[in-house]
Amino acid sequence: MKKALALITAVCLIAVCFVIPVSAENEPDTVYNLVPDDATITYSEVSGVKAEATFDSNGVLTVKAAGAWPGVTLEYAVPYTFEIAKATLKVKFSLSSGGTSIRIGTPNSTDTATIDEIFVHHYIDGMTFDGAGDLATAGVYEFEIPFSDLFYCDWTEAASYTGKLPIEGDEITLSFIEIYSVNGAEIVIEKLEVVVEGDEIIDVSEDTSEEASETVSEETSESSTPETGDSGIVALAIITVASLTGAIAIKRKH
């Protein structure tokens, strides 16, 4: 009899658990624009040639120069910090004749040593690069890639300026982006952003307010038979367990 009671009790408790609605959803994604028009822009000059950067009314950025390989740097007012596992890099840009190098920097990046920088153009499928690791094929490029598949660039001659160094840690902070115009190139960037998945929210709907308790009490006084639904199932489970326990107690007295 003890085994039967234990089994019935377990079944009733499982039933009670299932009447508590549980739902899961995600918070909205966070989008970090890597070419914001409110960034602080600095311009490099090579052999007397200076690059320029302009935004149109839709936030599309155009970088161009008359020759050589000058660039522009966009420094973010507030650096972006996020979890690598939840992030995706989304890119769309066009390149005219000439070449370009697009580099996302971190607070650990240093000047021309390019320490801890991600070279965006190195992740275009099937593309080859010139001797300096620059993209030198005109076209329109659009792709997205999980941040977990990205690396810092090993920008050394031994690695042909395209080597890959692992990104350590679970988080990353981005503080600026560099865009170079090589040999008179015009680079038009329509999209360059990081999308970070929102955290999961677990919602367990269980109304334990005083008003809800009063409502249940009123319904119970009006009808001795439990209504169908969550409250009825819970009450039925409790009554069943109590009845079985009482039955066993009476039997033992005899």
DRENRO-413071 format. One line per 5 residues: number of its first residue (from 1); for each residue x, y, z of N, C-alpha, C. Coordinates in steps of 0.001 Angstrom, whole numbers, plus 524288, in hexadecimal, padded with zeros to 5 digits. Example, Ala and Ser with C-alpha at 12.3 -4.5 7.8 and 13.67 -1.06 7.14 Angstrom:
<atoms>
1	83386/7E9C6/81E78/8300C/7EE6C/81E78/83390/7F31C/81E78 ~ 83232/7F736/81BA8/83566/7FBDC/81BE4/83264/8001E/81EBE
</atoms>
This chain:
<atoms>
1	80332/7FB4E/80000/80000/80000/80000/80360/804F5/80000 ~ 807B3/804BC/802D9/80B37/80936/80306/80D3A/80A81/7FD91 ~ 80E89/80667/7FA8B/81092/8074A/7F544/80C68/809CC/7F1D5 ~ 80783/80804/7F269/8033C/80A33/7EF4C/80271/80FF1/7F09C ~ 80296/81138/7F5A5/801E6/8169B/7F749/8064A/81A12/7F534
6	80B19/81826/7F579/80F90/81B26/7F38E/80F15/81C37/7EDB9 ~ 80D52/8183F/7EAC4/80CBE/818D7/7E529/8089B/81CE8/7E3D8 ~ 8040D/81C8B/7E685/7FFCA/82030/7E579/80162/825BB/7E6EF ~ 8041D/82636/7EB42/805ED/82B5D/7ECF8/8098C/82DC6/7E8EB ~ 80D2E/82AAB/7E6D3/810DC/82C93/7E2E6/80E03/82E62/7DE03
11	80A1C/82B50/7DC4D/80718/82CB9/7D7A6/80445/831DE/7D879 ~ 801F7/83282/7DD25/7FF1C/83751/7DE52/802B6/83C0D/7DE66 ~ 80757/83B65/7E099/80B0C/83FBA/7E0D0/80CDB/84148/7DB5D ~ 80DAF/83D6B/7D7F2/80F2D/83E8A/7D28A/80ADE/8419F/7CFD3 ~ 805FB/84018/7D0BA/8018B/842CE/7CE66/8015B/84879/7D02C
16	80268/84950/7D534/8026C/84E9E/7D74A/8069C/851E0/7D4A7 ~ 80B39/84FA4/7D3C7/80F83/85279/7D149/80E0F/85441/7CBD1 ~ 80B31/850E1/7C8F6/809FA/8521A/7C389/805D2/8564A/7C2F3 ~ 802EB/8578A/7C709/7FEE2/85B81/7C685/8011C/860F6/7C72E ~ 80628/86170/7C8A4/808A1/86690/7C907/80AE1/867EF/7C3B0
21	80892/86BB0/7C0F2/80A6E/86CED/7BBAB/80FFF/86F0B/7BBC9 ~ 81349/86CEA/7B863/818AD/86EBF/7B7F4/819A4/87034/7B244 ~ 81B9A/874EE/7B16C/81CBF/87696/7AC1A/8222D/87906/7ABF3 ~ 8249F/878AC/7A772/829E3/87ADA/7A6D0/82A09/87E38/7A1EB ~ 82C4D/882CE/7A265/82CFE/88631/79DDF/83203/88948/79E9F
26	833C3/88BCA/79A6A/838A2/88EC6/79AA9/83797/8949A/79AE6 ~ 83AFD/89755/79DA7/83ADF/89D03/79D79/83C51/89EBD/797F9 ~ 83B13/8A390/79681/83C7E/8A572/79138/84268/8A540/79058 ~ 843FB/8A43D/78B72/84986/8A442/78A23/84BC2/8A9CF/78AB6 ~ 850C6/8AA15/78BCC/85387/8AF13/78C06/856D4/8AFA8/7871F
31	85640/8B40F/78476/85922/8B503/77F98/85D0D/8B96E/78077 ~ 86207/8B84D/77F62/8662C/8BC32/77FCE/867E5/8BDC2/77A4F ~ 866F9/8C298/778E2/86892/8C49E/773D0/86E65/8C5F0/77408 ~ 8717F/8C35F/770D6/87725/8C433/770F2/878EE/8C8E7/76DBA ~ 87545/8CB53/76AE5/8768F/8D027/7680B/87286/8D45D/7696F
36	87232/8D5E2/76E6A/86E5B/8D9CF/77003/86FF6/8DF4A/76E50 ~ 86C18/8E276/76CE0/86D68/8E7BA/76B08/86EC0/8EB78/76F77 ~ 86E3E/8E9A0/77460/86FC4/8ECF7/778C1/87525/8EB8E/77AE7 ~ 877E6/8E829/7781B/87D28/8E6AC/779D9/880F9/8EB32/7790E ~ 8853C/8EB13/77BFA/88974/8EEDE/77B36/88CE7/8ECF4/776C3
41	88D76/8F00B/772A9/8904B/8EE5C/76DFF/8959C/8F112/76DAD ~ 89990/8EDED/76CE5/89ECB/8F00A/76BDE/8A08C/8EE21/7667D ~ 8A3E2/8F13C/763EF/8A570/8F020/75E94/8AB5A/8EF90/75E43 ~ 8AD07/8EB64/75BA3/8B2A9/8EAB5/75ADA/8B42E/8ECE7/75583 ~ 8B928/8EE3D/754FD/8BB17/8F07D/75019/8BFE9/8ED81/74E5E
46	8C025/8EC30/74957/8C49E/8E95E/74723/8C667/8EC3E/74237 ~ 8CB5D/8EDD1/7422B/8CDA8/8F083/73DA1/8CA66/8F543/73C00 ~ 8C85B/8F80B/73FD8/8C54C/8FCB5/73EC0/8BFA9/8FBA6/73D47 ~ 8BE25/8F6B2/73D25/8B8C3/8F54D/73BCC/8B5C1/8F3F2/740C0 ~ 8B12A/8F636/7414D/8ADFC/8F56B/745EF/8A8C2/8F2F1/74475
51	8A70F/8EF26/74783/8A1FC/8ECAA/74687/89DA0/8F023/7488D ~ 898F5/8EF50/74690/89462/8F220/7487E/89001/8EE44/74991 ~ 88C8A/8EFC8/74D1A/88825/8EC6A/74E92/88335/8EFB3/74ECD ~ 87F02/8EDCE/74C48/87A10/8F09F/74C4D/87596/8ECD2/74D3D ~ 87182/8EEB8/74FE3/86CC5/8EBAA/750D5/86847/8EE10/74DC5
56	864F7/8EAB8/74B7B/8604A/8ECC6/748FB/85BC6/8ECD0/74CE3 ~ 85726/8EE3C/74B24/852AC/8EEC5/74EAB/850E9/8E98F/750FC ~ 85286/8E535/74EA2/85115/8E007/7509A/8555A/8DDA1/75407 ~ 8596C/8E096/75517/85DA6/8DE96/7585E/8619D/8DB59/75575 ~ 86150/8DB46/75035/8651B/8D857/74D10/86A3C/8DB6B/74CE7
61	86E87/8D8C3/74E08/873A6/8DB49/74E4B/876BC/8DA51/74944 ~ 87904/8DE84/74735/87C7B/8DE16/742AF/881E2/8E015/74432 ~ 885D9/8DCDA/74326/88B48/8DE4E/74429/88E30/8DE25/73EF6 ~ 89121/8E24D/73DCA/8940F/8E254/738E1/898BC/8E5F5/73952 ~ 89C6D/8E535/735C8/8A121/8E874/7358D/8A318/8E889/72FF0
66	8A685/8EC39/72EBB/8A867/8ECD7/72957/8ACC8/8E91A/727EF ~ 8AF17/8E693/72BC3/8B35C/8E2F7/72AAD/8B610/8E14C/72FAC ~ 8BA85/8DE91/72F07/8BD7D/8DC86/73385/8BA0E/8D8E8/736D4 ~ 8BA9B/8D91F/73C0E/8B78D/8D599/73F5F/8B5DF/8D830/7448D ~ 8B3D6/8DCE9/7444D/8B20A/8DF5E/74927/8AD08/8DCCD/74B2B
71	8ABC3/8DDEA/75001/8A718/8DB9B/7524A/8A45E/8DF49/7560A ~ 89FFE/8DD83/75815/89D20/8E066/75C17/89C3C/8DCBD/760B5 ~ 89C0B/8DF07/76553/89AF3/8DC07/76A10/89615/8DE4B/76CA8 ~ 8923F/8DAEF/76DC5/88D89/8DC83/7708B/88DD4/8DA54/7760D ~ 88E46/8DDCF/779E3/88E9F/8DC22/77F54/8894C/8DCCA/781F0
76	88780/8D8A2/78489/88252/8D8BD/786E5/88250/8DBF2/78BEB ~ 87E0A/8DEE9/78CB2/87D92/8E20A/79171/87DB2/8DE92/79643 ~ 87B12/8DA10/795E5/87B1C/8D62C/79A15/87C77/8D0E7/7979E ~ 880B1/8CE59/79946/88220/8C943/79701/87DB9/8C546/797AC ~ 87D8D/8C183/7941C/87992/8BD64/79440/87BE5/8B881/796C3
81	87958/8B68B/79ACD/87B17/8B1BB/79D5F/876A1/8ADC9/79D47 ~ 877C1/8A8EE/79BAD/873A6/8A4FA/79B44/87604/89F87/79B7C ~ 87292/89B9D/79C18/8743B/8962A/79C35/8752D/89442/796A4 ~ 879A8/891EA/795C7/87B11/89017/7908C/87750/88BE4/78E97 ~ 875B6/88859/791FC/8726F/883EE/79061/86D11/885A0/78E6B
86	86B47/88A4B/78FE2/86611/88C10/78E6A/86616/88FE3/789D6 ~ 86AAB/89110/787BF/86B24/8954F/783FB/86C10/8936B/77E61 ~ 86A00/8966B/77AB5/86AC4/89572/7751B/86C5D/89A80/77275 ~ 87050/89A31/76F16/87202/89EB3/76C04/86F1E/89EAA/766C7 ~ 86C9A/8A311/7656C/869B8/8A381/76084/86C17/8A7EC/75D4A
91	86D35/8A6B2/75851/87039/8AA4F/7550B/86DCD/8AAD1/74F9D ~ 86DBD/8AFAC/74D9F/86C86/8B094/7481B/86F60/8B591/74669 ~ 872D9/8B4FB/7428D/875A3/8B985/7408A/8772B/8B894/73AE2 ~ 87881/8BCCE/73839/87A53/8BC66/732D0/87FAA/8BEF3/73261 ~ 882BE/8BCF7/72EB7/88801/8BEED/72DB6/8889B/8C013/727EA
96	88A73/8C4D4/726B0/88B95/8C61A/7213E/89107/8C3FF/71FFD ~ 89352/8C5C1/71BD5/898AA/8C418/71A8B/89C5B/8C5D1/71EDF ~ 8A0A4/8C307/71F66/8A43B/8C419/723B6/8A3AA/8BFE8/727D8 ~ 8A47F/8C158/72CAD/8A422/8BD7A/730D6/8A283/8BFE8/735FC ~ 8A1AF/8BC93/739DE/8A02C/8BE89/73F08/8A1CD/8BABA/74343
101	8A226/8BCD3/747F3/8A2F1/8B9B6/74CA7/89F39/8BBEC/750C5 ~ 89BDC/8B886/752EA/897F7/8BA2C/756C9/8992C/8B748/75BDA ~ 89A6D/8BA2B/75FFC/89C69/8B7CF/764C7/8995A/8B9BB/76992 ~ 89752/8B60F/76C95/894A2/8B761/77171/89896/8B710/775E2 ~ 898FD/8BB3E/778FF/89CEA/8BB7E/77D18/89AB8/8BAFF/78293
106	89E07/8B95E/78622/89CBE/8B8DE/78BAD/8A028/8BCAB/78EC8 ~ 89F17/8BD4A/793D9/8A26B/8C0C3/79703/8A81F/8BF04/79731 ~ 8A933/8BA0C/795E2/8AE95/8B81E/795F1/8B170/8B901/790C3 ~ 8AEA7/8BAF4/78CD9/8B11D/8BBF9/787CB/8B4D7/8C096/78847 ~ 8B929/8C057/78575/8BD06/8C48B/785C8/8BED7/8C643/7806F
111	8BD4E/8CAC8/77EDE/8BF58/8CD70/77A4A/8BFF9/8C9B2/775A3 ~ 8C473/8C9BD/7730E/8C536/8C67E/76E66/8C6B4/8C0DC/76FA9 ~ 8C76D/8BFAB/774B2/8C8CA/8BA3F/77619/8C417/8B6A1/7758A ~ 8BF65/8B8E3/7751F/8BA8C/8B5F8/7746A/8BA23/8B150/77821 ~ 8BB11/8B248/77D1D/8BA69/8AE2C/78104/8B4A9/8ADDD/78284
116	8B297/8A921/782C1/8AD1F/8A849/78438/8A95D/8AB48/780B8 ~ 8A9DD/8AA89/77BA1/8A62E/8ACC5/777E3/8A408/8A872/77468 ~ 89F14/8A902/77301/89C76/8A54A/76F86/89C34/8A7C1/76A1A ~ 89E5B/8A51B/7662C/89E45/8A709/760D1/8995D/8A4E2/75E25 ~ 8957C/8A82F/75D91/8905D/8A683/75B96/890BC/8A420/75627
121	893CD/8A67B/752AF/893FC/8A4C0/74D3C/89671/89F5A/74C90 ~ 8990D/89D5F/75095/89B68/8982A/7502F/8976D/893BD/7508A ~ 8926F/89500/75170/88E7A/890F1/75218/88AB3/890A9/74D80 ~ 88C5E/892BA/7490D/8894C/89232/74443/88AB6/88D02/741B6 ~ 886D1/889A3/740F8/887C7/88460/73ED9/88A4E/8849A/73970
126	88E58/88165/738B8/890C8/880C5/733A4/8941C/8854D/731CF ~ 8952E/8890E/73554/89809/88DAD/733A9/89DE3/88D10/734AE ~ 8A10C/88F4A/73138/8A6B1/88F8C/7320D/8A829/89537/7330E ~ 8ACC5/89607/73556/8AE5E/89B42/736F4/8B3BF/89C8C/734C8 ~ 8B4E8/8A1A6/734A0/8B9F4/8A33F/7327F/8BE4D/8A25A/73681
131	8C30B/8A3FA/7352E/8C787/8A2E3/73883/8C753/8A573/73DD0 ~ 8C3E2/8A953/73E8D/8C356/8ABF0/743A0/8BE90/8AA0D/74699 ~ 8BBFB/8A60C/74477/8B751/8A402/74710/8B26B/8A71C/745FE ~ 8B296/8AAAD/7421D/8AE09/8ADE6/740D0/8AA84/8AB1E/73CD3 ~ 8A57E/8AC72/73CFA/8A1D7/8AAA8/73901/8A2A7/8ADFE/73428
136	8A3B2/8AB81/72FB5/8A4F5/8AE79/72AF8/8A186/8ACF7/7265B ~ 89CE8/8AAD9/72770/89945/8A953/7234B/89445/8AC7B/723E0 ~ 892FA/8AF84/71FD6/88E45/8B2BF/72016/88967/8AF54/7203F ~ 88555/8B142/722C8/88077/8AE58/72304/87D1F/8B00A/7279C ~ 8789F/8AD71/72814/87514/8AE54/72C7C/87561/8A97A/72FE9
141	87642/8AA44/734E0/87715/8A5E5/7387B/87322/8A620/73CF1 ~ 87083/8A1C9/73DCB/86CA9/8A173/74201/86D16/89C1B/74493 ~ 86DC6/89C06/749B3/86E3C/89712/74C7C/86D47/897FB/7524A ~ 86C7C/893B7/75515/86C38/893EF/75AC6/86F11/88F2D/75CF9 ~ 8713F/88FD7/76196/8746E/88BB5/763E2/87424/88C10/769D6
146	8738B/88797/76C7D/87385/887BD/7723A/878AD/889E4/77447 ~ 87869/88CEC/77863/87D32/88F27/77A95/880D9/88AE6/77C8E ~ 87EA8/8866F/77DF2/881E4/88217/77FD9/8855D/87FDC/77B8E ~ 88448/88130/77691/8877E/87F5F/7722E/88B80/88370/77070 ~ 88BC9/887BE/77347/88F77/88BDD/771DC/89490/88B62/774F3
151	898A0/88DD4/772D6/89DCC/88DCC/7754D/8A02F/8933F/774E0 ~ 8A412/89440/77831/8A751/898D9/77764/8AB05/897B1/772DD ~ 8AC8E/89BC3/7700D/8B013/89AFD/76BA4/8B5CA/89B07/76D5E ~ 8B8A3/89729/76B82/8BE4E/89710/76C4B/8C0A8/89A13/767B7 ~ 8C130/89F2B/76872/8C2CE/8A28B/76424/8C8BD/8A2F0/76400
156	8CB0A/89E8F/7628D/8D0C5/89E50/76225/8D23A/89C28/75CCC ~ 8D6EE/89D4C/75B1E/8D8BE/89B5B/75609/8D8E7/89567/755FD ~ 8DA6A/89311/75A6E/8DAC0/88D5B/75AC2/8D56D/88AC9/759E5 ~ 8D136/88D82/75B5B/8CBF1/88B65/75AB0/8C94B/88D9A/755D3 ~ 8CC57/89007/75267/8CA4C/8927C/74DA2/8C61A/8968D/74ED6
161	8C659/898BE/75381/8C2BD/89CD4/7554E/8BD10/89B01/7557C ~ 8BC3F/895E4/755A5/8B6EF/893C0/755E5/8B673/88F74/75A06 ~ 8BA46/88F07/75D77/8BA19/88AE4/7616F/8B5C4/88BB8/76566 ~ 8B4AC/887A4/76866/8B06E/887DB/76C36/8B26B/886A2/771AD ~ 8B0DE/889FA/77550/8B232/8893F/77AD0/8AD1F/888AE/77DE6
166	8ACC9/884F6/78187/8A7E5/8840E/78466/8A64B/888B2/787C2 ~ 8A135/8896F/78837/89F0A/88D61/78BBE/89E24/88AC2/79103 ~ 8A0DF/88C80/794F8/8A083/88A13/79A1E/89BDE/88C3E/79D2F ~ 89998/888E7/7A087/89563/88AAB/7A3F5/89005/88A01/7A18E ~ 88C09/88AEC/7A4B4/88697/88A51/7A305/88441/88F6E/7A112
171	886A3/893CE/7A280/884AB/898EA/7A0EC/888C0/89BCE/79DAC ~ 886E0/89FA7/79AC3/88A6A/8A2F4/797BE/8886A/8A892/797FD ~ 88C04/8AC3E/797CB/88AAE/8B1CA/797AB/88CC9/8B425/792A0 ~ 88965/8B6DC/78FCC/88AEE/8B977/78AEC/88ACB/8BF53/78BCE ~ 88EF0/8C20A/78A29/88F32/8C79E/78B4D/88FB1/8CB15/7866E
176	89127/8C8D0/781F4/89197/8CC05/77D3A/891C0/8C88A/77863 ~ 89176/8CB09/773DA/8920D/8C845/76EE7/89566/8CB98/76B3D ~ 898BE/8C8FE/76825/89C1A/8CB9C/76457/89A92/8C9D2/75EDA ~ 89A42/8CD7D/75B36/898E5/8CC3E/755D0/89CD7/8CF07/75246 ~ 89F9E/8CBF8/74F1A/8A3B8/8CE27/74BC2/8A201/8CE3B/7460C
181	8A36B/8D270/7436B/8A2B0/8D2D3/73DBF/8A805/8D20E/73B39 ~ 8A876/8CE01/737FE/8AD7A/8CCA8/73591/8AD30/8CDA2/72FAF ~ 8B0F5/8D0AD/72DB7/8B14A/8D1CC/72812/8AC4B/8D43B/725ED ~ 8AA3B/8D80B/728BB/8A5BC/8DAF8/726CB/8A082/8D83F/72760 ~ 8A01E/8D473/72AC3/89B3D/8D17C/72B5D/89701/8D4A5/72E1E
186	8922B/8D36E/72CB7/88D97/8D57E/72F72/88ACF/8D0E4/73213 ~ 88A12/8D149/73724/88781/8CD22/73A23/8825A/8CF43/73C33 ~ 87E17/8CCA9/73AE5/878E3/8CE42/73CAC/876D8/8CA10/7405E ~ 87612/8CB89/74545/87467/8C7C0/74939/86EA4/8C899/74A8A ~ 86B5D/8C4E0/748E5/865C3/8C524/749FE/86472/8C2C8/74F4C
191	86760/8BEB0/750C0/86659/8BC29/755C8/86B65/8B9EB/757F1 ~ 86C75/8BB33/75CCB/870E2/8B8E8/75F8C/86F61/8B919/76550 ~ 86D5D/8B4C8/76744/86B1D/8B4CB/76C7A/86BD7/8AF92/76F32 ~ 86B50/8AFC8/77454/86B61/8AB11/77788/865F9/8AA6F/779E9 ~ 863AE/8A5CF/77935/85E93/8A4A3/77B78/85F5D/8A0AE/77FD6
196	85DB8/8A223/7848B/85E5D/89ECE/78926/85909/89CD3/78AE8 ~ 8587A/897AD/78B46/85385/89552/78CD9/851F9/89714/7924F ~ 84CE6/8980E/792FB/84AEB/89975/79826/84AFD/894CC/79BD1 ~ 84B70/895CE/7A0E4/84B69/8919C/7A4C5/84616/88F02/7A505 ~ 8460F/889FB/7A64B/8412C/88714/7A6C1/83E64/88885/7ABCA
201	8393D/88932/7AB65/835FE/88A65/7AFF2/8327C/885B7/7B0F9 ~ 832B1/8838B/7B5A7/82F3B/87F4A/7B73F/82ABF/881A2/7BA59 ~ 825F7/880F0/7B87E/82161/8831E/7BB21/81E25/87EBC/7BD7F ~ 81DFC/87E63/7C2A4/81AB9/87A95/7C55C/815FD/87D7C/7C76C ~ 81184/87CAC/7C4EC/80CC7/87F8D/7C657/80A44/87CFE/7CB13
206	80A93/87FA3/7CF80/80840/87D9C/7D44A/80651/88238/7D77E ~ 80137/88319/7D78A/7FEE7/8878A/7DA3F/7FE20/88627/7DFF5 ~ 80154/88864/7E35F/800FB/88741/7E8F7/7FF16/88C06/7EBF4 ~ 7FCA8/88FC2/7E950/7FAE0/89485/7EBDC/7F650/89366/7EF80 ~ 7F562/89703/7F323/7F115/89675/7F6EB/7EBDE/89669/7F429
211	7EB68/89997/7EFEF/7E68D/899C3/7ECFC/7E54E/89485/7EA90 ~ 7E96D/891E3/7E874/7E8A0/88CC8/7E610/7E6E1/888D8/7EA20 ~ 7E909/8891B/7EEEF/7E79C/88575/7F319/7E1F3/88636/7F4A3 ~ 7E03A/88B2F/7F4E9/7DACA/88C3E/7F64B/7D719/88A2F/7F21D ~ 7D8B4/88AC0/7ED2B/7D571/888DB/7E8E0/7D4BE/882F9/7E92C
216	7D901/8801E/7EA44/7D8BF/87A77/7EAB0/7D52C/878E5/7EF2B ~ 7D569/87BBB/7F398/7D22B/87A7F/7F821/7CC71/87B31/7F6D7 ~ 7CB1A/87F68/7F3F0/7C5A7/8805B/7F276/7C3A5/87C1B/7EEDE ~ 7C6EA/87A8B/7EB1A/7C541/87675/7E77C/7C470/8714D/7EA4F ~ 7C7B6/8701F/7EE2F/7C742/86B3A/7F111/7C240/86B12/7F43D
221	7C0BA/86F91/7F685/7BBF9/86FB1/7F9B7/7B71F/86F22/7F661 ~ 7B742/870CF/7F184/7B2BB/8707C/7EE1B/7B1DE/86AF8/7EC0F ~ 7B5FD/867F6/7EB7A/7B567/862BA/7E94D/7B917/85EFE/7EC0F ~ 7B6FE/85A91/7EDCE/7BA2E/856A9/7F076/7BD17/85346/7EC9C ~ 7BB8C/85385/7E77F/7BE22/85071/7E376/7C224/853CB/7E0B1
226	7C71A/85236/7E0BB/7CB30/8555E/7DE2B/7C9FC/85621/7D868 ~ 7CAAD/85AEE/7D67E/7C9EC/85C03/7D0FE/7CE9A/85A05/7CDEA ~ 7CDDB/85945/7C8D2/7D242/857AC/7C590/7D60B/85C2E/7C51E ~ 7DAE8/85B12/7C44A/7DEE9/85F1B/7C3F6/7E32D/85E16/7C7E5 ~ 7E6D5/861B6/7C85E/7EB60/86104/7CBB8/7E9DE/86081/7D169
231	7E661/863EE/7D36E/7E4F4/863C9/7D8F3/7E22E/85EAF/7DA47 ~ 7DECA/85CD6/7D6BB/7DBFE/857F9/7D7B0/7DF99/8535A/7D7FB ~ 7E397/8534B/7D48F/7E74E/84EE8/7D487/7EA7D/84EDC/7D983 ~ 7EC2F/8537D/7DB2C/7EF43/853C1/7DFF9/7EC17/851F2/7E49B ~ 7E720/853ED/7E4F6/7E3CA/85269/7E95C/7E2AD/84C98/7E94C
236	7E1AA/84A73/7E4B0/7E087/844E1/7E435/7E532/841A0/7E5EA ~ 7E9DB/84366/7E477/7EE8E/84086/7E600/7EF29/84074/7EBE5 ~ 7EE2A/844EC/7EE66/7EEB3/8453A/7F41A/7EAA4/841CC/7F6CC ~ 7E5C2/84211/7F4DB/7E198/83EEC/7F73F/7E2B5/83923/7F6A9 ~ 7E4AB/83793/7F218/7E5DC/8320E/7F123/7E9E6/83003/7F4EF
241	7EE27/8330E/7F58F/7F251/83164/7F920/7F04F/8311C/7FEB0 ~ 7ED2A/83518/8004A/7EB21/8352A/8059F/7E787/8308D/806A2 ~ 7E438/82F37/802CF/7E095/82AE1/8036F/7E36C/825BB/8040A ~ 7E767/824FC/800C0/7EA5E/8201B/8010A/7ED29/81F90/8063F ~ 7EF36/823EE/80820/7F1F0/823C6/80D2B/7EE28/82267/81189
246	7E97A/824B0/8115C/7E592/82388/81558/7E3CF/81DF6/81527 ~ 7E330/81BE4/81077/7E17A/8167B/80FEF/7E55F/812BB/8125B ~ 7EA43/813BD/811A1/7EE3F/8104A/813CC/7EE36/810A6/819C4 ~ 7ED6D/81563/81BD6/7ED6E/81612/82186/7E8EF/812FD/823FA ~ 7E44C/81326/8218C/7DFBE/81050/823A2/7E0B4/80A87/82379
251	7E2E9/808A6/81F39/7E3D1/80312/81EC1/7E779/8011A/82302 ~ 7EB76/80440/82452/7EF2A/802A6/82854/7EC90/8024C/82DB3 ~ 7E8C2/805A1/82ED4/7E61E/80580/833D6/7E32A/8005E/83495 ~ 7E109/7FE27/83084/7DE5E/7F926/830D9/7E233/7F4B4/83135
</atoms>
